[in-house]
Amino acid sequence: MTIITSTSTAATGAGLSISTTNVLIDQVPTVTDAGIGEVNSNISDPDHSLNYTCGTNVGDFSVSYGAQTNISYVAISGHTAATPTQATVKLYNGATLIDSVVIQRNNNIMFTFPAQTFQDLIVTFITVPNNFQMTVSYIAAGEHITILTGEQSGYSRNWLNRHITQRTTTNLQVSPVSSLTQKKTLKGTLTLPNEMASFAEDAWQTFIDFAFDQPFFIKEVTSKPESTYICFNPKFDTNAHSQTRSLDVLKLKFTVFNGL
């Protein structure tokens, strides 16, 4: 199956990618630099309370899923690879490097590429220092759709935001005294106002079914795997276009976790 693209003409930007399948669910990967007492299958579970922490051997921490077919994305959520200073994350098809990214923060990551069959799907984390005992929560892979013209104007760039709010108390001179930070959820809304009815009735319907079954990934910038977040609690709305029956207006609201 090839990557399906939308034909929206009202959005701005380019290359918004959305995962629509995940073939790794319930698979048990093989890992190098294994952690003591860790459960390999946790990496394939979207439940982020389940994690895998690698060992402390000097070298790379790799996760291998073996042969996989019809793969056009690989995504990673909830990792700590860049915690000390930075990390390099690489995706391999057997011995062939497909893509890599150097990160300074623990952003979620999504690699996208032309659909292909993997002899062995391998994700490798190279941390600095290279004996850092990192943790990863979730890896997914499968097919994705591409919104060629990107997101609408004013779209919230949640890969650059933080899951934190701050409240500061002040003294009588209204200068800061102490601060309290709290965790918060991030929200997103994607509006596609000029989509072909054929897209809304076919590829978008497949995506809706998937989104209610598993969390999905969005990558905002094609060339930046780190411009990624995992999305859940979806709310879909489809409306008729105001001018022509050949187009539909699609809206998606969701909750975001970006890893930061």
N, C-alpha and C positions, 0 to 999 in steps of 0.2 A: 504493500500500500504506500502510495506516495504522500508527501506532505501536502495538506490541503491549505490553501491560502484564501483569505477573505478578500473582498473587493471594495471595502469602505473607501469613500472619497472625501469624507469630511474630517477625518482625524489628522493629527499632525505627528511628526516624528516618523520613525520607521522601524520595522523589524520586531514588533512585539510578538513574543513566542509564548504559547500556552500548551502545557502538556495535556494530552487527551487519553492516554493509556498508560499502564504500568505493568510490565511483564515480570518484574522482579518480586512482586508481592508473594510472600510465603516461601520464596527460594532461600536456601541456606548457602551463603558464600563461603569460600575458602579465604583465610587471611594469613598474611605473613606478619611477623612480630606480634604473635598472639598474646593477649592478656590472660592472666591467670584467672580461671573461673568465669570467664566471659562467655556469653551466649551469642554465637555467630548470627543466628536468625533475627536477633534484635535489629540488625542493620536494615533488614528488609521490611520492618514493621513501621507503619506511619505513626504509631503511638510513641510520642517523643519522651515519655517517661521511661522507655526502654532504650538503653544505650550500649555502646561497645567501647571499652577503653583498651588501647593497645598496650603492649609491653614496653620495656625500657631498653631493648637492644638498640645499639647504634645502627641506623639504617632506615630504610623506607617502610612505612606501614601501607600495605596494599590489600585491597579487597577484590577478589576475583569471583565472577559469576558464571564463568564458562561460556559455552556457545549460546548466542541469542540471535533472533531474527527480527527483521523490520524495526530496527532501532534508529531513531532520528534525534533523540535527546538522552542525556544522562544528567540527573540532578542530585544534589547533596544538601541536606538540611540538618542543622543542629550540630555542627562540629566545633572543635576548639583548636584547630590546627595552627591558627595564627596568634594564639594567646601569648607566647613569649615575645616574639618580634614579628615574624612573617612566615609564610609557608608557600610552597608550590604544590598545586594539585594538578595531576596529569591523568588523562584518559587514554587508554591503550586498547587497540584491537589486536590481541595477541602481542606481538613484538612491535607493532606499528603505532606510533604516536598519533592520536586523532586531534587532540587539543590540550592546552595547558593554560593555567593562569597563576600569577603570583599575587597573593593577597596579603594585606597588612591588617585586616580585620576579619572577624569570623562571619563574613557575609555568606548566605546561602549561595550555591553555585548551580548553574545550569549550562551545560554544553549542548549546542545544537549544531546539526550537520546533515548532509544528505542521507536519507535512509540507507542503511546497510546491514549486512549480516556480520555478526561478530564471531570470530573463532574463539575468542576468550575476552570477555568484557572485564577490564581491570581498571580500577581507580587507585591511584597511588598518591599518598600524602608525604611530602618531604618537608619536615618542620625545621626551624632554626631556633635553638639547637636541635640536632637530629636525634637526640635521645629523649625528646619531650614525650611524655605519656598523654597523648591526645585522646579525645573522645569524639565519636560520631554517632548520631541518632538514626539517620535515615538516608538511604540511597534508593532512587527510583530510575527507571528507564523505560522507554517505549516510543510512541509517536507523539507528534505535536502539530498544532496548527500555527500558522504565521499570519498575523494581522499586518499586511504589507505596509500600510500607511500609518501604523502605530496607534498610539492612544490619543484620546480627545484632548483638546486644550484644557489646561487646568487639572489634568490627571495628577493624583498624589504620587510623588516619587518615593514610595515607601521603602525602597532599598537604601535610601539616604536618610531615613528617619530613625528615631529611637523609641524603644518600648518603655519610655521613662517620662514621668511628670515630676516637677519639683515645686515644693511649697516652702517659701522662706518667711520666717518671722522677722520683725523689725523692732528696733527700740523707739524711744520717744522722738529721736531725731530722724526716724524712718530710714536708718541705715541697717543693713542686713546683720542679723544676729546668728541665726542657725537655719539650716535647711533640712528638709525631709524629702527624700525621693521615693517614688512608688512606681511599680511596674504598671503598664497599661497596654491594652491591645491596640493595634493599628487597624484602620479600616480603609478599604478601597472601593471605588466605583468605576467600572469600565463601561462607557457608552459607545455604541457603534450605530450611528444614526442613519447610515445609508448602505445597509447590507443587502445583497441579492437574496431574494426569497429562497432560491435554491440552496444557498449556504445556510440560511436559518432553518430550513427544513431537513437538512442532511447532516453536514459536519457539526453544526452547532448542537443538534439534538444528541448526537453521539457524545459530545463534550458534556452536555447537561447530565446525561446518565452516569458518566464517569465521575463528575464532580460531586454527585450525591453519594457515591460509593467510596471514593478515596479523596484525600486532599490533592490539589493540583498545584503546579508551579507556573509562575509567570516570570519571564525575563524581558526586561525593558529595552536593552541595547544589544543588538546582535553581536557586536564585537567585545562585549563585556560580560563574561559569564557570572561575574559577581553582582550584576544588576538584577538579582533574583530574589524572590520570596515564595514561600509556600503559602497556599490559600485554602481556607476552609469556611464553613458556615455560608455556603453560597445562596444567593437569592437572585433568581432570574426573572426577567420581564421582557416580553416580546410584544411589540405594538405595530400596527399598520403605519406605513409611511403616509405623510400628509399629502403627497403629490402623486404617487404612483403605486399601483398594487405589485409592481415587480420588485419593490424594495421593502425592507422591514427595518424597524428600529429595535436594536437589541441592547439590553442593559443588564449588567451583572454587578451585584454588591457582594463583598466578601470580607472576611477577617484575615489578617496578615501576620506571618512570623518571618522576619528577615534574618534572624541569627545574631543580631547585634544586641 
